[in-house]
């Protein structure tokens, strides 16, 4: 079997995504004295367990239990996963949390060692820093043009969406033409007038930083989760250091795909 074929047939550890099950957890819900609040940061109940996890959290931050494991024992549904996620969220917002079930390990075609190695590497995160060209400002106006039918085409065929985005800082204001990719990115973030956003020109990624503090009196932006920020200063376009948080397993996947891609052009396919 060729090396390239092995790469193309690489199996990944399947994992069930529990969408929405713990999306409300933001931390352990402890005060400054590591006492558990009744209801805080998405946590309710299990005050003794949360207090114990807070003690572990302080030891981790002080570097006193590096490389150690923590065992959470209890009946199903008592909140073990919730406490573990709250502990991860309290460390760093981007701390990866990998969930593995014994039934998944025994049902996979790969070896148990390979499956556990993947799970461990999914739980280890790294930060990659790079300089990127960012457009950052407050949205003054965003307008999306409805796609028109392409001349000479059959019914139902439309041209790609276009639009315009007006951004401003405290010193300047500018209008940008929008393509279909950027319109989709802004739609996913639900960007509207009065939001402060950052656009990565290289990747086309849009990030909503918050709501402009000048719009704090608007009736449609008074939700408890609304974050108010100041309008950026200086130029709209600037170079910033961007930090990407990825897991070791994601780097493994990228490397394996890149090696297989390069092998097609170099002729090094490992054929026997």
N, C-alpha and C positions, 0 to 999 in steps of 0.2 A: 504494500500500500504506500502510495506516495505521501510525502510530507504535506503537500498542498491539499490532498484529499482528507488527511487527518484534520487539518485546520478547518476545512469546510464542514466537516462532520462533528466539530467540537460541540459538546453538549453543555448546556448551562443549567445551573441549579434552579429548578422551578420553585416559585414562591407565590403564595396566595396573597394578593393585596387586599387588606381590609379597608376599603375606602370609607372614610367617615367614622370608623369605629373609635379612633383615638385622635382625630384631627383637632379636637378642642383642647388637648393637653398642651400647656405652655410651660409647665414647671412642676415643682413639688408642692407649691402653695405654702411655703414656710415664711415666718417672720424673721427678723434679725437675730432672735434668740433660738432659731431652729425649732420653734414650736409650730405645729401644724394649725393653720387656720381652718375653720369649719368648711368654708367654701372659698377656694382661691385658685386661680390659674387652671381652671377646669377640673380641679380635684375636689372630691367629696368623700368624707369618711376615711377609714384606715389611718387615723392620726398617728398611732404608735409606729406603724410601718413607715409612714412618710417621715416621721422624726428620725427613725433609724437610718433611712436613706439619706436624710440631710446630714447626718454625722459622717456617713460614707463619702458624701459629696465634698464636705470640708476637708477630709483626709486626702481625697483625690487632688483637690486644688492645691494642697500643700505638698503634694508629691510624696506622701508617706506610704501609699499602698500601690505604687506603680507595679504593673505586671501581675497583680493579684486578681482572683475571681471572686464574685459575689453570688451566693446561692439564695434565691427567694423561694421558699416552700409554702405551700398552701393548697387548699381545695380549688377546683376549677371555678372561675368566675369571681375570685376574691380580690382581683386587682393586681396581680403580679406583673403582668405586661404593662399596665397603666403606670405603676410605680417605676418600672424600668424606663419607660418612655419619659416620664417626668424627670428622672435622674439625668437622662441624656439631654433633654431640653435645657436643664439647669446648667449644664456644663458649657456648651456652646450651641447656638441655634442650629449650626450645620452638622452637629454630631450625628454620624450615621447609626441607625439601629436596625440590625438584621434579625429577623425572626425565622427560626428553623423548627420544624415539627418532626418528631421521630417517624411518623407515618410517611412523610415525604422522603426522608433519607432511605428507608427500607424499600420504597417503591421505585426508586430511580435505578436506571441501568448502569450508571457509573459506580465506581467503588465508594465505600463509605468514607475513606480517607480523602478522596478528591472532593466529595460533596461538602465535608466539614471544612476543608481548606478554603473552598469557595465562600462558605458562610463566614469564616473568620476574616477573610480579605474584604468581604463586603462591609464588615463592621469596623474596618480601619480606614480612616479618612486622611487625606493629605490636602494641603493648600498649595495651589499653583498661582504665582503672581506674574502678571504681565502688564505692560503699558498698552492702553487702548485709546482710540479716539472716540470721545464721548460728546454727545450733544445733550446738554442739560438745561432745562428751563421750565417755566410755568406755561401751561397750555392756555392760550388766549382764545383760540377758536380751532375747531377741527371739523372739516367738511368732507364728506365722502360722496363722490359722484356715482350715480347708479349706472351700471354697465349698459352700454347700448348694443343693439344687435349688430353683428358683423355683416357688412354688405356682401351679398352673394352667397351667404352661408344658409344652411337649412334652418328651420325654426328651432329655437331653443339654444342656439349658439351665441354667446355674448363675449364681448371683449373683457379684459381684466379690469378690475376696479381701479379707480384713480381717485385722488383727493388732495387736499391741502391742509397743512398743519402750521398754525401760527404759534410760535414760542417767543417768550420774552425772559429777560433777566432784569435786574435793577438798572442796567446800563444800555440795553439794546433790545431790539425786537426784529424777528425775521420770519419769513414764510418759506416752508419747505414743501416740495412736491412729494406725494406719497405714492408708492407702488403697491401692488397686491400683497406682497410679503409683509411690508410694514403695516399695512391696514389690518392684516390678520393678527399681527403681534399686538397692536394697540387694542383690537377688539377683545383679545384674550385677557388683557389687563383691565378692561372696562374703563379706558381712559376717557375723561370728559373735560370740559372747560373748567379751569381752576385747579387741576391736578399738576403737581410738580413731577416731571418724568425725566428719565435718562435713557438715551438711545445709543446703542453700540453700532457704529457705522459698519464695522467689519462683519458682524454676525447678524445684524438686523434685530437684535433683541431689545425689547422695550421693558423698562422697569418703572413701576409707579412708586415714587419715593414717599408720597403723601399728598395731602390736600394743602393748598396755599393758606397760610395763616390769615391772609386778607379775606378769605372766604369763610372764616370761622362762624360768621353770623348767618350763613346760608341755611335755610331750613332743611335742605336735602343732604347736609353733611354733618349732622350732629349725632351720628351713631356712636356707641361706646368704643368701637374698634377703630374709629377714624383717627388717623395720625396727621397732625398739622405741622408743616415745615415752612421755613422762610423761603421766599423767592431767591434763587441763586443770584450771585453777583458776578460781574465781569462779563467775559465773552461767553457766547452760547456754546461754541465749539472749543473743547479743551482736551488735553491729554491727561489721563488719570491712571493710577495703578489699580488694576482690577484683580480681585482674588477669586479664583475658582476652587470650589471645594468638591473633590471627587473621591471615590473609594478606590482602594487598590485593585479590586476586582474589575472596575470599569477601565482602569489602565491596562489590565491584562487583556481584556476583550479588544481594546483599540490596538494594542500591539500585535495580537494574533491576526486580526484582520489586515493590518498594514503589511505584515510579513507575507501573508498569502497574496496580497495585491501586488507587492513588489516582485514576488517570485514569478508571476505571469510575464513580467517584462524583462527580467534578468535571465530567465531560463533555468534558474536554480529551483527545480521543483522536487528534487529528491527522488527521482524515478530510479528504479532498480533495473 
